[in-house]
Amino acid sequence: MGPKTKSTYPSHFYKTTGLSRLTTDEKLREAFSSFGQLVDAKVVTDRATGRSKGFAFVTYSTIDEAEKAREEMNAKFLDGWVIFVDPAKPREPRPPPQPQSETSEFGIRTNKTIGWCG
């Protein structure tokens, strides 16, 4: 499956922010499962540490179920923290990577972009 564009991004795909670092996928599923057929519930974690980044995505089988969950869970407490539920938006395109500095033949680091040494 390729990257989602604004026109193909599912409207039953919601982002949940303000999560406690202790909230797990299981707790998220438990909190959101009563509003309809929950297709997926995933807490986003840091790849290096495995710790929660404080937000998650939940997906329902229909838009109506997702909207019901939003109405019931938005600005409510989960694991002691107030959470916010909104339709997910496609990720903004990332800027191109910055050029790396290189060491010249004289041992001076140069920035190839703007031409200074230091």
C-alpha positions as CSV (number, residue, x, y, z in Angstrom):
1,M,0.0,0.0,0.0
2,G,1.5,3.4,-1.0
3,P,1.4,6.6,0.9
4,K,-2.0,8.1,1.6
5,T,-3.0,11.3,-0.1
6,K,-5.5,13.9,1.1
7,S,-8.2,12.5,-1.2
8,T,-7.6,8.8,-0.2
9,Y,-7.0,9.3,3.5
10,P,-9.7,7.4,5.4
11,S,-12.0,9.6,7.3
12,H,-12.6,6.8,9.9
13,F,-8.9,7.0,10.9
14,Y,-8.5,9.2,14.0
15,K,-5.4,10.5,15.9
16,T,-5.5,10.5,19.7
17,T,-3.2,12.9,21.4
18,G,-2.3,13.8,25.0
19,L,-1.8,10.1,26.0
20,S,0.0,9.1,29.2
21,R,3.4,7.4,28.5
22,L,1.8,4.4,30.3
23,T,-1.0,3.9,27.9
24,T,-0.6,0.7,25.9
25,D,-2.2,-0.6,22.8
26,E,-4.4,-2.9,25.0
27,K,-5.6,0.0,27.2
28,L,-6.3,2.1,24.1
29,R,-8.3,-0.8,22.5
30,E,-10.2,-1.3,25.7
31,A,-11.1,2.4,26.0
32,F,-12.2,2.7,22.3
33,S,-13.8,-0.7,21.6
34,S,-17.3,0.1,22.9
35,F,-18.0,2.6,20.1
36,G,-18.1,0.2,17.2
37,Q,-15.9,-2.3,15.3
38,L,-12.4,-1.2,16.1
39,V,-10.2,-2.2,13.2
40,D,-6.9,-1.0,14.8
41,A,-5.6,0.9,17.8
42,K,-1.9,1.6,17.9
43,V,0.1,3.7,20.3
44,V,3.0,5.4,18.5
45,T,6.4,4.6,20.1
46,D,9.9,5.8,19.7
47,R,11.9,3.3,17.7
48,A,15.0,3.6,19.8
49,T,13.5,3.4,23.3
50,G,10.2,1.7,22.7
51,R,8.5,4.5,24.9
52,S,5.2,6.0,23.9
53,K,5.4,9.3,22.1
54,G,2.1,10.4,23.7
55,F,-0.2,9.8,20.7
56,A,-2.0,7.0,18.9
57,F,-4.1,6.2,15.9
58,V,-7.5,4.4,16.1
59,T,-9.4,3.1,13.0
60,Y,-13.0,2.0,12.9
61,S,-14.8,0.1,10.2
62,T,-17.2,3.1,9.5
63,I,-17.1,6.8,9.7
64,D,-20.2,6.9,12.1
65,E,-18.4,4.6,14.6
66,A,-15.3,6.8,14.5
67,E,-17.3,10.0,15.0
68,K,-19.2,8.4,17.9
69,A,-15.8,7.6,19.5
70,R,-14.6,11.1,18.9
71,E,-17.7,12.6,20.5
72,E,-17.5,10.3,23.6
73,M,-13.7,10.3,24.1
74,N,-12.6,13.8,23.1
75,A,-11.4,15.8,26.2
76,K,-11.9,12.8,28.5
77,F,-9.5,11.2,30.9
78,L,-7.5,8.0,29.9
79,D,-4.9,6.8,32.4
80,G,-5.1,10.0,34.3
81,W,-4.5,12.3,31.3
82,V,-6.9,14.4,29.2
83,I,-6.9,13.0,25.6
84,F,-8.0,14.6,22.4
85,V,-9.4,12.8,19.4
86,D,-9.5,14.3,15.9
87,P,-9.5,13.0,12.3
88,A,-6.0,12.1,11.3
89,K,-4.4,14.2,8.6
90,P,-1.8,13.0,6.1
91,R,1.8,13.6,7.2
92,E,3.3,16.8,5.8
93,P,6.0,16.2,3.3
94,R,9.5,16.3,4.9
95,P,12.0,18.9,3.7
96,P,14.9,17.4,1.8
97,P,17.9,16.3,4.1
98,Q,20.5,19.0,4.7
99,P,23.9,18.4,3.1
100,Q,26.5,17.0,5.4
101,S,29.7,18.9,6.3
102,E,32.9,17.3,5.0
103,T,36.5,17.6,6.1
104,S,38.7,19.2,3.5
105,E,42.2,18.0,2.6
106,F,43.6,20.5,5.2
107,G,41.5,19.0,8.0
108,I,39.1,21.9,8.1
109,R,35.4,21.1,8.2
110,T,33.5,22.9,5.4
111,N,29.8,23.4,4.8
112,K,29.3,22.8,1.1
113,T,26.0,24.7,1.1
114,I,27.2,28.1,2.1
115,G,30.9,27.8,1.7
116,W,32.2,28.7,5.2
117,C,34.9,27.0,7.2
118,G,35.2,26.5,10.9
